[in-house]
């Protein structure tokens, strides 16, 4: 599969990052359309049916592959963030330069690496939790609206049944 999407195995760069984002969006849309077109769910309801088992394995395999490509995009994004952070902290690292040794103090590079990982992880976690909170609140709103519509229909049916039964009593 890597031969089809050669950029997924390339070292991170801005161009590779953009290509990988395009590949991921395309695969996500393709797999989503496949899942919608088959009408399958992510659970295996009928394990004795060969078609249901094949669809279950196909959907979960495709979802795994799409998820893995998004992890590659996150890796590329972290590499770009790390490069940006190193460039912005270059003056601090340059201050640790020891002319007599003609090299930088190694601890400064470790500090930059730790700052990059911690800040990127915190930002990514915040983005994911905020996004999932928005999605779940939207789903709850849709479910509440659907429940309210069902209750209104149920009340209307009860009212019609009551009117129908009272009309029968009059006759």
ZIRA-V567402 format. One record per residue. RES is the residue in three letters. D_CENTER is the distance of its C-alpha to the mean C-alpha in Angstrom with 1 decimal. Layout:
# ZIRA-V567402
RES:D_CENTER
RES:D_CENTER
This chain:
# ZIRA-V567402
UNK:21.1
UNK:21.1
UNK:24.1
UNK:22.2
UNK:19.6
UNK:21.9
UNK:19.9
UNK:17.4
UNK:20.4
UNK:21.9
UNK:22.3
UNK:20.1
UNK:21.7
UNK:20.8
UNK:21.6
UNK:19.6
UNK:16.6
UNK:17.0
UNK:17.7
UNK:14.7
UNK:12.4
UNK:14.6
UNK:14.4
UNK:10.6
UNK:10.7
UNK:13.8
UNK:12.7
UNK:9.7
UNK:12.5
UNK:15.0
UNK:13.5
UNK:12.6
UNK:16.3
UNK:17.6
UNK:16.2
UNK:17.6
UNK:20.8
UNK:21.6
UNK:21.0
UNK:19.9
UNK:18.0
UNK:16.1
UNK:19.4
UNK:22.6
UNK:25.2
UNK:28.1
UNK:28.3
UNK:31.8
UNK:30.6
UNK:29.9
UNK:27.9
UNK:25.6
UNK:25.2
UNK:24.5
UNK:21.9
UNK:20.2
UNK:20.2
UNK:19.2
UNK:16.1
UNK:15.0
UNK:16.0
UNK:14.1
UNK:10.9
UNK:11.8
UNK:12.6
UNK:9.6
UNK:7.6
UNK:10.6
UNK:10.7
UNK:7.5
UNK:9.5
UNK:12.4
UNK:11.1
UNK:10.6
UNK:14.1
UNK:15.5
UNK:14.4
UNK:16.0
UNK:19.0
UNK:19.5
UNK:19.3
UNK:21.7
UNK:24.1
UNK:24.1
UNK:24.8
UNK:27.5
UNK:29.1
UNK:29.2
UNK:30.6
UNK:33.1
UNK:36.0
UNK:35.5
UNK:35.2
UNK:38.3
UNK:40.3
UNK:40.1
UNK:41.7
UNK:44.9
UNK:47.4
UNK:49.6
UNK:46.8
UNK:45.3
UNK:41.8
UNK:39.2
UNK:39.0
UNK:36.2
UNK:35.1
UNK:33.9
UNK:31.4
UNK:30.1
UNK:29.8
UNK:27.7
UNK:25.4
UNK:25.0
UNK:24.5
UNK:21.8
UNK:19.8
UNK:20.4
UNK:19.6
UNK:16.5
UNK:15.2
UNK:16.3
UNK:14.8
UNK:11.3
UNK:11.7
UNK:13.2
UNK:10.5
UNK:7.8
UNK:10.7
UNK:12.0
UNK:9.0
UNK:8.9
UNK:12.7
UNK:12.9
UNK:11.1
UNK:13.3
UNK:16.3
UNK:16.0
UNK:15.9
UNK:18.9
UNK:20.7
UNK:20.5
UNK:21.7
UNK:24.5
UNK:25.6
UNK:25.7
UNK:27.7
UNK:30.0
UNK:30.7
UNK:31.5
UNK:33.8
UNK:35.6
UNK:36.2
UNK:37.5
UNK:39.8
UNK:41.1
UNK:41.9
UNK:43.7
UNK:45.6
UNK:46.6
UNK:47.6
UNK:49.7
UNK:51.3
UNK:52.0
UNK:53.6
UNK:55.7
UNK:56.9
UNK:58.0
UNK:59.9
UNK:61.8
UNK:62.9
